[in-house]
Every structure is written in structure tokens, then in C-alpha cells.
Amino acid sequence: MMKNSKSKKWETRFDATSIKLSESEFNILRDLIHGQIGLFFADNRRDLLEEKLSPLVIERGFSSFLDYYYLLKYDSLEAYTEWKQVAETLRVPETYFWREFDQIKALVEVVVPQHFSAFPTKPLRIWCAACSSGEEPLTIAMALNEAGWLERAPIEIYASDISATAIKKAQKGEYRNYSMRNVSERLRAKYFQEQQGMWQIKPEMLTRIKWTTANLIVKSQFAHLALSPVIFCRNVFIYFSDKQIRDTVQTFFDFMPTPGYLFVGSSESLLRITTDFDLQEIRGAYVYVKK
């Protein structure tokens, strides 16, 4: 249902409990989402996209996904706010402390010492490019602190996410037992306080992180962060198309200094995407290195 371009209001309203996503609607909507926030839904994930977005379509009172597509694509006044809702709905916030710790161990034991051996006074910037609710950058901060690096070296830790809600949650630093399942009793006692069934991380760790929002599809939002010699972008590319992975990784490569270290998830591979980075094994962990 097309809109009135003068009023910028959508006149079709619909009261329903479920709406079906047709194949043609799926094709144009998934391409729009891919171009806007990077997430790619393969043909076999049409039901998932329908399930995720149906509540937003119904809340708007629309009778079809096509109406919602028109809103996102053409209504500049309402689409800005609506895209934030889409990003919140489709994001996958699976994360916990000490996840895939072998890579962080390689960072602490090899990459950081090498950096300060070569550049004793030059700050080292570490960027977590999709931090969700903050467990990854806080794990890095705790690991660096355990090794004594935060006290004796200038290290900056940046953390970003497309979701403003996730960043606000990260800034609060409150976590449930699910996020804490890999944290030892010693580290819980040292870095957290238990409050009403939640675990509150202590302020001295929380304030070590510089939190911000950034969309990895919009180069202008993250180019300054990609200047970091160390980038963690883990378990993100599994939701991107090959083209979007290639574009994002190319931006990382263009802006990273040399040497630069890119950490991706253990289930992700860039070998068929780019040859710019050299895949190296560092203390048992695989890292993409810009040499």
C-alpha cells in the first residue's frame, strides 16, 4: 500500500496476530535489510525473518510486509527510528565472559608485549567491533589487568555495537548467571559484586571501556575505530553476505596500521574472501595479520 508523499502518513492499518511473508516480499525486504544493516537472510531463513518482523509490522497496523517495506525504504521521517527497531529485533545477542579465550590469551601474551617492545610509549588501541552487552571487551580488560598491563602501559579499549540498547546495557555492567558461567570464583570475587541475583562488574573495569554505537555497514560510523591495531570482530560475519564481509574487511585493512591484528570467530573464515591478511597461529589461536 503506497503512502501519501505529502503527509508522510501511512493510511492502511490492520489488526492481526500474524502476517505471512511472501517470497517476493522476502526477496526485496531481505535485500533492503542487507544493504542497511548488513544482516543477510538466505532463502531457507524466510520463516525466521517473518517471525522476527511480524510483531513490528502488526504494531504499525500494516496489512502486509510490503507496506512495511515501503515505510523502511521511502518514508524518511519515520524510517530512521524504525530501522533502530529492526536492528534491535534482528540482532543476535549471544555472548558471555571468557568466550573463545584462546584468542584473548594470544593478545595478552604475544600481541601486547610485541607492541610495547616496538613502541614503548605509543598507546595500543583495541576495538571490539560488535560488543553486544559488553562481555567481550570487559573480558579483555580483565585479562589485561590480570597480566598487569593496564597498570604499566597505555592501552585504550573501544567497544561498539549497532544497538543503542545493547550499549546502554553494557554501560550498566549488570549480568545474569548465564554470562558468568566461565568466570572462576576468584575472578567473580575480584571483579564483580552480586546484587539481587545479578552480577555487577566493578566500576574500575567498566570505566576502562569507551562505549559507542556504530553500524559496520556505514563506513563513516566506524572508520575512525578501524584505525586500531587490534580489532575483535567475532561471530558477526556469520550473519553477513560474502560481499558485505568483503567490504567490511577491506575497510578494516585500509585503515588498520601495520602490523594489525584481526580476530574473528572460530567458525568464521576469511580465506575465500580476502588475501590481504595473513592467517597466522599465535599461541594456539588463529589471527588474521596485516603485515
N, C-alpha and C positions, 0 to 999 in steps of 0.2 A: 504494500500500500504506500503510494508516494505521499510525500508531505507537502504542505503549503510552504513554498520557499520564502514567502513574505513574513508569515507569522512565526516560522520556525517551530510550530507545534505539530505534534502528531495526533491526528484526529481519531484514528482507529484504536479502540480499546476493547479488551477481551478478557473475560473472566473464565479461567480454566485451571485444571490441575496438572495437565500435561500437554505438550505440543510436540508433534513429530517433526524431525529434521529430514527433509527430502534430500535425495542425492544431489540435485542441482544446488539447493541451498547450502548443503555441506561444502560443496566444492568452492563456491565463492566466499563463504564465511571463513573457512579454514585458511584460504589464501590471504584474506584480509588480516586475520589474526597473525598468520605467519609474518606478513610484512610489517605489522605494527609492533608486536612484542616478541617475535622470534619463535614461539612455540609452533611445532608442526604436528598436525594430526594426520596420520596415514589413513588410507581408505578403510582399514579394519578398525578404526577408532571413532567411527561416526557416532555410534551409540554413546560413547564416553562424552563426546562433545555435546551431544543432545542432553545427556543427564546433567552435565555441569552448567550449561547455559539456560536450560529451561526455566529455572526459578527467576533469572533476570528478565527473560522475555515476558513471563507471566506477570512479574511485578510491574513492568512497564504497561501492562494491559494490552499487549500486542496479540494478534491472532495468528502470527506466523513468524518464523525465523527470518523471513525476507524483510519484514518490517524492521526487525532489529538490525539487520544488515544495513538497511538504508540509514538508520539512525547513526550507526557507528561510522559509516563511510561519508555521509553527506551533511549531517547536522553538526556544524562546527561549534555551536553553543552548548549542546548537550553531550556531544561525543567525548569531549575532554574528560569530563567527570565519569562518564560511562566506561571509558577504557580503563580507568583505575579499578572499577568494579570487576571488569573482565579479567584483568591481571590478577586480582586477589582471588577470584574464583578458580582460575585455571592453574595457578602456581602449585607446586608440589613441595610442601614444607618438611619433607622427611630429613631429619638431621639429629645428631646427638653428639655429645662430647667425646673426644678421643676417637673419632671415626677415621678409619684408614690412617692410623697414626704413623705408619712406616714413613710416609712422605714428610710429615712434620718432624719426625726424628732426623731425617736426612737434611731438612732445612736447618735444624738446630745444631747438628753435629758436624755438618760439612759446609753448607752454603753460607751460613752466617760467619763462621770462622774464616772462610776464604775471602769473604767480602772485606772484613775488617783487617785482615792481613794485607790486602792490597790497598785498601783505603781506610786507614786507621781513624780518621776524623769525619769521614763522609757518612751522613745518615743513610741507613738502609730502610727503604720503604717496602712494605709488604702489603699487598692488596688482595682481599678476599672479594671476588667479583660477584658472588651470589650468596650472601651470607645468611639468608633466611632470618631466623630468630637469634642468630649470633653465636651458636655453639662453636663453629669453626674458628673464627678469629679469637674468641676467648680461649679456646684450646691452645692456639698458637701463642697467645700472650702468657698463659700459664706455663707452657713448655719452655719458653724463652726465659721466664722468670726462674724456673727450677734450675736452669743451667747457668743462671747468674748474668745473662746477657742484658736484661732490662736495666740493671744497676750500673753496668760498666760501658755500655755502648749506646749511641744514638739510633734507636730503632723506632720507626713510625709504622703503625698498623692501621690501615684503612679497611673499612668494610662497607659494602654497598649491596643493595637489593632493589629490584624493580618495585617491590611492595613497600609502601609507606607504613602500612600496618605492621609488617614484619620488622621494620627498622624501629618503630616505636616499642614493639615487644622486646627487641634486643636491648634497647636503651634502658628498659626496666630491669633486665637481668634476672628475671624470675623463671625457674624451670621446674618441670614435674619430674618424677622419678624416671620416666621413660628416657629423658635426655641424659640422665645421670648414670645410666646402667654400666658404663665403662669407667666410671670415675672411682678410684680407690678410696677407702675410708680416710686415709691420710690426707689426700688431696681435698676431699669434701670438708674435712675439719679445717684445713688451711685456707681454702678459698671461698667457702660457702657458709651461709647461716640458714638453718632450717626454720621456716616460719609458716605455720598453719598448713602443713602438707606440701609446701613449696620450698625450693632451694634458691636462696638469694645470693648471687655472687657478690663478693665484697667490692666496694667502690674502687679500690686501688687497681683492680683489674679492669673493671668496666670503663673507667676513665682513660685507660691506655688506648682505647679504640676510638678512631674518628669515624663516626657513622654518617652515612648519606644514602640517598636514593639515586639509582642510575639504571637506565634501560640499555642493555647490551646491544640493542638494535639501533640505537641513536648514538652515533659516534661522538657527537658534541657533548653528550652527557658523561662519557667515560674516558675520553681521550687523555685527559689530564691524569686520571688514575692509572692508565696504561703506561705511564712513564715509570712505573715501579719496576725495579729489577726482579722482583719476585711477585708472581701472580698465581693465586689459587682460584681456579675456575672449575670446580669439581662437581660432577653429576649434574651438569647443566646441558651439555651438548647432546645428551641422550634425548632431549626434547626438541632439538633444533634440526632443521634440514641440513643436508650437506652444504648447500650454498650459504646458508646463514652461518654455519660453523666456519666455513672458509673465509667469509667476510670478517667475522669477529676475530678469528685468529690472525688474519692479515693485519688488522688494526693493532692487535697486541704486538705483533712483530715489528711493525713500523715505528711504534712509539717506545718500546722497551729499550733500555740501554744494553750494551754488551759488556760482560755476559748477562744474560737474562734467563730466568728460570720459570717455566710454566708448568704448574701442577694441574692435571686433570684427573677425573675419577678412574678407578681401576678398571671399570668396564668400558671406558671410552678410549678410542684410538684416533690419532690424527695422521697416521701413516699414509692413508689413501687420500687425505685432504690437502696436506702440505708437505713440502720437502724443505721448508725454510728452517725448521727446528731440527736439532739433532737429538734423537731419543737416547738417553743415557741411563745407566743403572748407577744410582748413588746410594750406597749402604742398603742395598736390597730394595730400593724404591725406584720406580721409573719416572724420569723427569724429562721434559722437553726443554732443550737448552739452546739459546740463541748465542752463537759463537762469533 
